[in-house]
Amino acid sequence: ARDGPSAADNFTALEQKGVQLMFEIDATRLQQCSSQLGLFNVVIFNFPHTGVPLGRRSECIQSNKELIAGFLSSVPAVIAKDGEVHITLLTKGFYAEWDIQELIKEAGMKKTNEFVLNKEEFQDYAHRLTLGSHGKLVQVKDNGAKVYLCEPRDALEQTGNMRHLCNTSVRLRITCIDSATGTDSEVATEILVLLQESQAPKDVLELRRALGMVHDTRQLNRVLDQLVRSSTATKSECGIGKPKYSVKGSCGSLHLGLGPERAESSQMLQERIVEVLKMQPCALDTLQVAKAVGLTVQKDVRGALELLHSSGRISRVLSS
């Protein structure tokens, strides 16, 4: 209550926090002072009540229904885009006769959520009788009170199908697809380099670990199958355990899943590397070759070097 015994202290505390306080605002005619109020992302009305005593039951119920109906009808005038309204009410006894769900619907609003009021979020808040401003402050037992979230129905319909689904309790499952693991051809190059450097055949799990666990197992299986069918790699089955893979023959003509532009780009990179190596008086490592051709992705350079080596165009020098 505005003129309750602790009101002055509350006002001072709020103003010190930068809260703007306004009085004599009719909650059922907010459109009349919308220019003065501005727009809000959230409008909260905790435990609305006209103060009509429960002894006049019919009048009490009707007056409170009119209060809430008037508030819901006028509140869209002060709601920002995608804003919402929170109304907190008790749900038992004669409060159930207010029929908040129907009032929300009749006002052109749509309930988007409801949940039990968490009193721990308002530790210093006490629900008092409305008439307490004119006499003894009486605290109301409000355990189990519910917060109803609602928004103008027209605004919800304009925000698109996805938000409409979310507000009709439809459960959605989002599948994230990581596109940074590389194309099949890029993965094939990594596998070939790894297998040629390996001293022993490897199974899918060993390959995946060696490649840093960044590739999907299904993609690895698909690429390995392509390598085997193209006779670029060999698949050995021991009867027990998973099949293992090793390099077989030349992989100089490998273009798994490559389009014409990608294949041409790979060929151009190989030619640039050959020209660079011809001009060097001594051997270069992968990083030096990458810098010489102006690439920062060593994986592409390593793959091109491996293709050149497999085709016999360059030789590999082992340093001590």
N, C-alpha and C positions, 0 to 999 in steps of 0.2 A: 504494500500500500504506500502511496506517495507520502502521506503524512504520518506514517507509523513512526515509532520511537527511534528506529535505527536508520530511517530513510536518509537523514542528512549526512550521516557517515558514509552510507552507500553512494550517495551522489558525489561526495567529495572524492572518494576512492576512484570512481569511474572517470570523473573529469581529469584526475591526475594521470590516468592512463590514456588520455586523449579521446575518450568516448564523448560523442555529442549527445546531449540529452534534450529531448523535446517533450512538451506537455500539451494537454488539451487536444490530442489527436484522436479523432473518431475512427476507430478501427473498422467500422462498417462503411466509411465514406473516404477511403484512402485516395480515390481518384481526385477528390477535391483539393488535395494538398500534395499531389505527386510532384509538382515542380519544386515545392519546398523540401520534400523528403529526398528526392532523387531515386535512383534504382539500386536494388540490393540483390546480391547473389543468393542470400538465404534470409527468409523472414520467419521469425520464431514467435509462436504464441503459446506460452506454457499455461496450462490449466485455465482456459477462458471461463469466466463465470460472471453473471450479471449481478450477483449478490442477493437475488430473490431467495428467501429462505426455503428450505426443503419442506417446511410445514405447509406451504402453498404449492404443493407438488406439481399440479398441472401448469400453473403459471410459471413455476421455476423451469420446468422442462421446455415449455414453449419459448420463453424469453431467451434461454441459452441456445436453442436451435436457431432462433432469429439472429442472435449475435454471431454465431459461427457462420451461418449462411451469408450474412452481410459482409463479414470479413473475407470469406472465400470469393465472393463476387467482386469485391473491390481490390483485392490484393494484386491481381495481375497488373494493375496500373503502376506498381512500384517494384515489379520483379524484372531483373535484368535477363538478357538472353541466357537460356539454359539454367535460370535460377529456379529455386524450389522453396516450398513452404513447409514448415514443421509445426504441427499442432500436437500438443501433449495433453492427454486426457486420461482420467480414470475410466475403467471399462466395466466395472461391476455395479450392481445395484441400479439406481435410477439413472446413472450415467449411460448405461446401455440403451436407455430409451431415447437418447439424443440421436441415435442412428447416424453416427459420424460418416459412415461409408456412403450412405444415401445423400447426405448433405454435400459431400465432396463431389459426387456425381452430378447432382442438380445444379451446382455452381459452375459447371463446365470445366471442372478440374479432373485429374486422374491420379489415383493413388499409385505411387511407384514403389513404395516400400513401407514397412512398419516394423517396429522393434520395441522391446521393453526398455523403458528409460533407465539408463545407467546412472544411478545417484552418485557414484564415485567420481563422475566427471564434474559434478556440481557440489563439492563437499561443503561449501558455505551457504548453499541454497536451502531455504525452508519454505515449503508450501503452506501458506497461511489462508485462513478464511477471508473472503473478500470483505466482509463486514468488519474485519479486525481493524481497519483504518479508523473506525469510529468507536472502538472499544477495546476489549481485551484481545490480544493476538493469540489465536488458537491455531496450532499446527495441525495440518491435515495428514492423515495416514495415506500415503500414495504409493505403497508397494504394489508393483505390477502395473503401474501406469504405462501407457503405450505412447510412442511418438509415431505420428502418421506423416509420411512424406508425400507431398502431392505437387503437381505442376499443371499449368494450363493445358488442356487437351490439345488445343490448336497448335501450341508451340511444340508439343511432342510429335505430332504428326508431320511437322515441317522439318524435323531434324533427321529424317531418314529411316530406312527400314531397320538398320542395325540397332539403333537406340530403341526403336519400338519393340524389337524382340527382347532386348534386355529388360524392358519395363513391363513385359508380360510373362515374366518368370521362365522364359525359354533358356535352357542351359546350353552354353556354347563351349566347344572345345577348339582351341587354337593349336594348330600344328606349325611349328617353326621349322622352316627349311633352310639349312645353312648352304648358301651358294658359294661359299669361299673355299670349298674343298677342291675345286678344279674340275676341268672336263675329263672325260674318259681318256683322251689322248695324253693330257698332262699327267694323269695318274699312271698311265702305262709307262711313260718315260721315267717317272720316279721309281716304279717297280723294276724296270729293266736295269737302271743304274744300280739299285740296291742289290739285285740278284747277281749282277756281274762283279760287284765288289765283295759279295759274300763268299765264304769258303765252303758253304754247305747249302743245300736246298732249304727252302722255308715254306711253312704252311701259311694260311691266311692270317691267323692270329699273330704269328711272328712277324709277318710283313706289316700288319697294322701297327704293332708296337714299334717296329723299327721306323715307321713313317710318322710316328708321333701321335697315333690314335686320332688323327684329324679326319680320316676318311671313313665313310660308311662301309660296313662290311658287305652290303649288297653291291655297292659300286666296285669294291675290290674283287668280289667273285665274278662280276660281269666282265671286268677288264681282263682278269686272268683267263677267263674262258675264251675271250677274243684273242689273247696272246697265244693260247694253246692251239686254237683253230687256225691261226695264221702261221703256225709252226715257228713262232718267234720264241716261245717258251715251252718247256717240257713239264708235264704233270706226271708225277710218279705216285702210285698207290701201293702202300705196303700191306694192305689188308687190315692192319691195326692202326688206329690213329687217323689223323687228317691227312689228306694228300699234300705232297710238297711240290714246290715249283722251282725250276732252275732255268737258266738262259740256254737257248738253243739257236745256233746259227746267227745270221746277220739280222739286224733290226733296222737297217738303213731305209727301208721302204715303208716303215710303219706309219700309218695315218689313221689311227682309230678314231672314228667319229669326227674327223677334221673336215671342215668345209673347204672349198677352194681357196678362200682368202687366208684361212689359218694355215693351210699347207704351204701356200706361197710365202707367207710370213716366216714359217719355220725354215724353208729353203733359203730365203734371203739371209736369215741369221747365220746359217751354216756358211754361206759364201762370205759373209763379212768376217766371220771367225777365221776362215782359211786365209783371207787376205791379210788380216792382222798377224797371224802366225808366220806368214811368209816374210813379213817385214821385220820380225824380231830376231836378233842374233842368238837368243837363248830361249829355253823353254819357259812357258808361263803357266801358273796355276790357274784354277777356275776363277778366283777373285780377280786376278790380274787381267784375264781375258774379258770378264764382265765389264771391268772399268774401261778397257780398251775399246770395246764396242758400244759403250755408253748405256749399259743396262745395269739396273740395281737389283734385279731379280736373278739370283744365281741359279735358281732351279731351272729357268729357261735355258741359260747358258750351259749348265751341266748336262741337260738333256740333249742339246745340240752337239756338244762335245762327244757324248756317248754315241750318238748316231754317226758322227764323222769317224770316230774310232772303229765302230763296228763295220763301216763300209770301207775301211782301209785308207781313208784319205788323210788321216793324221795318225801319229803314233804317240803312245803314252810312255813317259819317262818316269821311272820310280827314283825318287831322291832318297838318299840315305839319311 
